[in-house]
Amino acid sequence: MQRFIAWAETRRETWLDCIRIYLGLGLFARGLLLITNTSPGYFVDFFERAGQSWLSTGILLHYVMVAHFVGGFMLTIGFLTRIAAAVQIPVLFGAVFFVHRQDGLFAMGQSLEFSALVLLLLVVFMISGAGRLSLDHVTFGPSHAGHGAPPPAMPQVGSGPA
């Protein structure tokens, strides 16, 4: 077991890449589901429940579809990862704080918890970038993919010239 832990510790970036790819696939699948399985009745019901103008609700719904579909694909392949994550964050922010908030924690569907987790992961990838298993790394190099030179070491307290 110790050998496995040591092996896994040396590959932290690879594990983050796996999480990014899985997150991207999930968002891509959600976008595909919204695009292909959304009936006209769903749109009409959604517009009526929203209480907003049909135009603003329609634009918002289409933004969610495209953001999940295109942004999820971009996260999966690791291309323009920070932008792909940033495009998703308003959607998930709305899901957490407006759509699923009234469900509360520990509801049967766990939509609030899951949406909050996805939001957290998107923020992580917007900050950290893609990783080695990405088109960002291949196209733009290590610094753009989020794993350039290591940060400088913290200075020791009490060390150095006085």
C-alpha positions in Angstrom: 0.0 0.0 0.0 2.9 2.4 0.8 4.3 1.9 -2.7 0.9 2.8 -4.2 0.6 5.9 -2.1 4.2 7.0 -3.0 3.4 6.4 -6.7 0.1 8.4 -6.5 1.8 11.3 -4.6 4.3 11.7 -7.5 1.4 12.0 -10.0 -0.9 14.6 -8.4 -1.2 16.6 -11.6 -2.3 13.5 -13.4 -5.1 12.9 -10.9 -6.2 16.6 -11.3 -6.3 16.0 -15.1 -8.5 12.9 -14.6 -10.9 15.0 -12.5 -10.9 17.7 -15.1 -11.6 15.2 -17.9 -14.4 13.6 -15.9 -15.9 17.0 -15.0 -15.8 18.0 -18.7 -17.4 14.8 -19.8 -20.2 15.3 -17.3 -20.9 18.9 -18.4 -20.7 17.9 -22.0 -23.2 15.1 -21.5 -25.5 17.5 -19.6 -25.3 20.0 -22.5 -26.0 17.2 -25.0 -29.0 16.1 -22.9 -30.4 19.6 -22.8 -29.9 20.1 -26.5 -31.3 16.8 -27.7 -34.0 15.9 -25.1 -35.6 19.2 -24.5 -39.1 19.2 -25.8 -41.1 22.4 -26.7 -43.3 21.7 -23.7 -40.2 21.9 -21.4 -39.4 25.3 -22.8 -43.0 26.6 -22.4 -43.1 25.2 -18.8 -39.7 26.7 -18.0 -40.7 30.1 -19.4 -44.0 30.1 -17.4 -42.2 29.2 -14.1 -39.4 31.7 -14.6 -41.8 34.7 -14.4 -39.4 36.6 -16.7 -39.8 37.7 -20.2 -39.7 34.9 -22.7 -36.8 36.5 -24.5 -34.5 36.7 -21.5 -35.4 33.3 -20.3 -34.8 31.8 -23.8 -31.4 33.5 -24.0 -30.5 32.2 -20.6 -31.6 28.7 -21.4 -29.6 28.7 -24.6 -26.5 30.1 -22.8 -26.7 27.2 -20.4 -27.0 24.6 -23.2 -24.1 26.0 -25.2 -21.9 26.6 -22.0 -22.3 23.0 -20.9 -21.9 21.5 -24.4 -19.0 23.6 -25.7 -17.4 24.3 -22.3 -17.7 20.7 -21.2 -16.0 19.6 -24.4 -13.2 22.2 -24.0 -12.6 21.0 -20.4 -12.5 17.4 -21.5 -9.7 18.0 -24.0 -8.1 20.7 -21.9 -8.3 23.5 -24.5 -8.6 27.1 -23.2 -9.4 25.4 -19.9 -9.5 28.6 -17.8 -12.0 30.2 -20.2 -14.1 27.0 -20.4 -14.3 26.9 -16.6 -15.1 30.6 -16.4 -18.0 30.3 -18.8 -19.5 27.6 -16.7 -19.2 29.4 -13.3 -22.2 31.8 -13.8 -24.4 28.8 -14.7 -23.4 26.8 -11.6 -23.5 29.9 -9.4 -27.1 30.4 -10.5 -27.9 26.7 -10.0 -26.5 26.8 -6.4 -27.8 30.1 -5.2 -31.1 30.5 -7.1 -32.3 27.2 -8.6 -31.5 24.5 -6.0 -31.1 26.7 -2.8 -34.8 26.1 -1.8 -34.3 22.4 -2.0 -31.8 22.6 0.9 -29.0 20.3 1.8 -29.5 16.6 2.0 -32.6 16.6 -0.4 -33.4 13.3 -2.2 -31.9 14.4 -5.5 -28.9 16.1 -3.9 -28.9 18.7 -6.6 -27.6 21.5 -4.3 -24.7 19.5 -3.1 -23.8 18.3 -6.5 -24.1 21.7 -8.1 -21.9 23.2 -5.3 -19.2 20.5 -5.9 -19.2 21.2 -9.6 -19.0 25.0 -8.9 -16.0 24.4 -6.6 -14.2 22.2 -9.2 -14.8 24.8 -11.9 -13.2 27.5 -9.7 -10.2 25.2 -9.0 -9.7 24.6 -12.8 -10.2 28.3 -13.6 -7.4 29.1 -11.1 -5.1 26.1 -11.7 -5.4 25.6 -15.5 -5.3 22.3 -17.3 -2.3 20.2 -16.7 0.0 18.0 -18.8 -2.8 15.9 -20.3 -4.3 18.8 -22.2 -4.3 20.7 -25.5 -3.3 23.8 -23.5 0.0 22.1 -22.6 0.6 20.9 -26.1 -0.4 24.1 -27.8 0.7 26.9 -25.4 3.3 25.2 -23.3 3.6 24.4 -19.6 3.2 27.9 -18.2 -0.2 28.4 -19.9 -1.5 24.9 -18.9 -1.0 25.8 -15.3 2.1 24.0 -14.3 5.1 26.2 -15.1 8.0 26.8 -12.7 7.3 25.9 -9.1 6.6 28.9 -6.8 9.5 30.4 -5.0 10.2 28.9 -1.5 9.0 30.8 1.5 11.8 32.6 3.3 12.7 31.1 6.7 12.0 33.2 9.7 15.2 34.4 11.3 17.4 33.4 8.4 19.5 35.6 6.2 21.6 38.7 7.0 20.5 40.8 10.0 
